[in-house]
C-alpha cells in the first residue's frame, strides 16, 4: 500500500497531508488560500493521487508560511508513501493551456534541486513567487530534482496552471511502481 499521512506543526503553521499514490484523483485541499488550493488540487489530480491537505497559518502573515509548509509536508508524505519499494524515478510532461506551453521534469534521485521558470506577479491574490517556493519545498523533502520551463508565455494564470498540471503528470509518472532500483549504481542517493 503506497499511502502515507504526515503532520507538521510549527509555531506558525499546522499542516496535515494524506496521500495515496495509487488513487484515482480524489483530492481535497483546504488551506484557506483559494488559488493555492486550486493549484495543489490540480497537481495531485493530474498525478492520479488521492490526497487530502489541511493547512492553517496560526498567525496570518500572508500565506507564505503555510504554502511552504504544505510543500515540505507533501514532499515528505510522497517520499514516505514510496518507501523502499521500486518506483519509476523519472517523469516529464509538456502541457499546453490555451496560448501557453510549459514543461515539468522530475527525477526522484535523492538529490534535491528546483529550477523554476515562472513569471513574476500574482494570480488570484497569490504571489507566483510563493507558488514557486511551494514547488521548491516539495522538491527538497521529496529529495527530487524538479525543473519547470515555460516555452510559450501568455496569461499568467494559464502559465501557472499549465505548470502545476505538468508537475502533476510528471509526479504521477515518476512515482509509478517499478521493479528494482532505476539506477546503474543500484542505489539512489540519500
C-alpha positions as CSV (number, residue, x, y, z in Angstrom):
1,X,0.0,0.0,0.0
2,X,1.6,3.2,-1.2
3,X,-0.1,5.6,1.3
4,X,1.2,8.0,3.9
5,X,-0.1,10.6,6.4
6,X,2.2,13.3,7.7
7,X,1.6,16.1,10.1
8,X,3.8,19.2,10.6
9,X,3.2,21.7,13.3
10,X,5.4,24.8,13.9
11,X,4.8,28.0,15.9
12,X,3.5,29.5,12.6
13,X,1.5,26.7,10.9
14,X,-0.3,23.4,11.1
15,X,-0.4,21.1,8.1
16,X,-1.7,17.6,7.7
17,X,-1.3,15.6,4.4
18,X,-2.7,12.2,3.5
19,X,-1.6,10.8,0.1
20,X,-2.4,7.6,-1.8
21,X,-0.1,7.3,-4.8
22,X,-2.3,4.6,-6.4
23,X,-5.5,6.6,-6.1
24,X,-8.0,7.9,-8.6
25,X,-7.5,11.6,-8.3
26,X,-9.9,12.2,-5.4
27,X,-8.5,15.4,-3.9
28,X,-9.5,17.8,-1.2
29,X,-7.3,20.7,-0.2
30,X,-8.2,23.3,2.4
31,X,-5.6,25.9,3.4
32,X,-7.9,29.0,3.2
33,X,-5.8,30.2,0.2
34,X,-8.2,29.7,-2.7
35,X,-5.9,29.8,-5.7
36,X,-3.2,27.9,-3.9
37,X,-5.7,25.2,-3.0
38,X,-6.7,25.1,-6.7
39,X,-3.1,24.6,-7.8
40,X,-2.4,21.8,-5.3
41,X,-5.7,20.1,-6.3
42,X,-4.7,20.4,-9.9
43,X,-1.2,18.9,-9.3
44,X,-2.4,15.9,-7.3
45,X,-5.4,15.3,-9.6
46,X,-3.2,15.1,-12.6
47,X,-0.7,12.9,-10.7
48,X,-3.6,10.5,-10.1
49,X,-3.1,10.6,-6.4
50,X,-5.8,10.5,-3.8
51,X,-4.9,13.4,-1.5
52,X,-6.2,15.4,1.5
53,X,-4.4,18.5,2.6
54,X,-5.4,20.6,5.6
55,X,-3.2,23.7,6.3
56,X,-3.6,26.6,8.7
57,X,-1.4,29.6,9.4
58,X,-1.7,30.2,13.1
59,X,-0.9,33.9,12.8
60,X,-1.8,35.3,9.4
61,X,1.1,36.9,7.6
62,X,0.1,36.4,4.0
63,X,0.1,32.7,3.3
64,X,3.8,32.3,2.6
65,X,4.5,30.0,5.6
66,X,1.5,27.7,5.0
67,X,2.4,27.3,1.3
68,X,6.0,26.5,2.2
69,X,5.0,24.0,4.9
70,X,2.4,22.3,2.7
71,X,5.2,21.8,0.2
72,X,7.5,20.4,2.8
73,X,4.8,18.1,4.2
74,X,3.6,16.9,0.8
75,X,7.1,16.0,-0.3
76,X,7.7,14.1,2.9
77,X,4.4,12.3,2.5
78,X,5.1,11.3,-1.1
79,X,8.6,10.1,-0.1
80,X,7.1,8.1,2.8
81,X,4.5,6.5,0.6
82,X,7.2,5.4,-1.9
83,X,9.0,3.7,1.0
84,X,11.8,1.4,-0.1
85,X,9.7,-0.1,-3.0
86,X,10.8,0.5,-6.5
87,X,9.4,3.5,-8.5
88,X,10.0,4.8,-12.0
89,X,12.1,7.8,-10.7
90,X,11.8,10.0,-13.8
91,X,8.8,11.9,-15.1
92,X,8.2,14.6,-17.5
93,X,5.2,16.3,-19.1
94,X,4.6,19.2,-21.5
95,X,1.2,20.8,-21.1
96,X,-0.4,23.4,-23.3
97,X,-3.0,25.7,-21.8
98,X,-4.5,27.9,-24.5
99,X,-1.6,30.2,-25.6
100,X,0.9,28.8,-23.1
101,X,3.2,25.8,-23.1
102,X,5.0,24.5,-20.0
103,X,7.4,21.6,-19.3
104,X,7.9,19.9,-16.0
105,X,10.5,17.3,-15.4
106,X,11.3,15.4,-12.2
107,X,14.0,13.0,-11.0
108,X,13.4,11.5,-7.6
109,X,17.1,10.8,-7.2
110,X,17.8,11.7,-3.5
111,X,19.4,15.0,-4.7
112,X,17.0,17.9,-4.2
113,X,17.1,20.8,-6.5
114,X,14.5,23.1,-8.1
115,X,14.8,25.2,-11.2
116,X,11.6,27.0,-11.8
117,X,10.9,29.4,-14.6
118,X,7.7,31.1,-13.8
119,X,6.7,34.8,-14.4
120,X,6.6,37.3,-11.6
121,X,3.4,38.7,-10.4
122,X,0.3,37.4,-8.7
123,X,-2.7,35.2,-9.6
124,X,-5.9,35.0,-7.6
125,X,-4.3,37.1,-4.9
126,X,-1.3,34.7,-4.5
127,X,2.3,35.6,-5.3
128,X,3.7,33.4,-8.1
129,X,7.0,33.6,-6.2
130,X,5.2,31.8,-3.2
131,X,3.8,29.2,-5.6
132,X,7.4,28.6,-6.9
133,X,8.6,28.3,-3.3
134,X,5.9,25.7,-2.7
135,X,7.5,23.6,-5.5
136,X,11.0,24.2,-4.1
137,X,9.8,23.0,-0.7
138,X,8.2,19.9,-2.2
139,X,11.4,19.1,-4.1
140,X,13.5,19.5,-1.0
141,X,11.7,16.9,1.2
142,X,10.8,14.6,-1.8
143,X,14.6,14.6,-2.5
144,X,13.9,15.3,-6.1
145,X,15.3,17.4,-8.9
146,X,12.4,19.5,-10.4
147,X,12.5,21.6,-13.5
148,X,9.7,23.9,-14.7
149,X,10.4,25.5,-18.1
150,X,8.0,27.9,-19.8
151,X,8.2,27.5,-23.6
152,X,5.4,29.9,-24.5
153,X,4.3,32.7,-22.2
154,X,0.9,34.4,-22.1
155,X,-1.7,34.9,-19.4
156,X,0.0,34.3,-16.1
157,X,-2.9,32.3,-14.8
158,X,-2.6,29.9,-17.8
159,X,1.2,29.7,-17.3
160,X,1.0,28.8,-13.6
161,X,-1.9,26.3,-14.1
162,X,-0.1,24.6,-17.0
163,X,3.0,24.3,-14.7
164,X,1.0,22.6,-12.0
165,X,-0.7,20.3,-14.5
166,X,2.7,19.4,-15.9
167,X,4.2,18.8,-12.5
168,X,1.3,16.6,-11.5
169,X,1.6,14.5,-14.6
170,X,5.4,14.2,-14.2
171,X,4.9,13.2,-10.5
172,X,2.5,10.5,-11.5
173,X,4.9,9.1,-13.9
174,X,8.0,9.3,-11.6
175,X,6.2,7.6,-8.7
176,X,4.7,4.8,-10.8
177,X,5.7,1.3,-9.4
178,X,8.9,-0.2,-10.9
179,X,10.6,-3.4,-10.1
180,X,14.0,-2.7,-8.6
181,X,16.1,0.5,-8.4
182,X,16.2,2.6,-11.5
183,X,19.9,3.4,-11.4
184,X,23.0,1.8,-12.9
185,X,24.7,2.4,-9.5
186,X,22.0,0.1,-8.0
187,X,21.2,2.7,-5.4
188,X,19.7,6.2,-5.3
189,X,21.5,9.0,-3.3
190,X,20.3,9.9,0.2
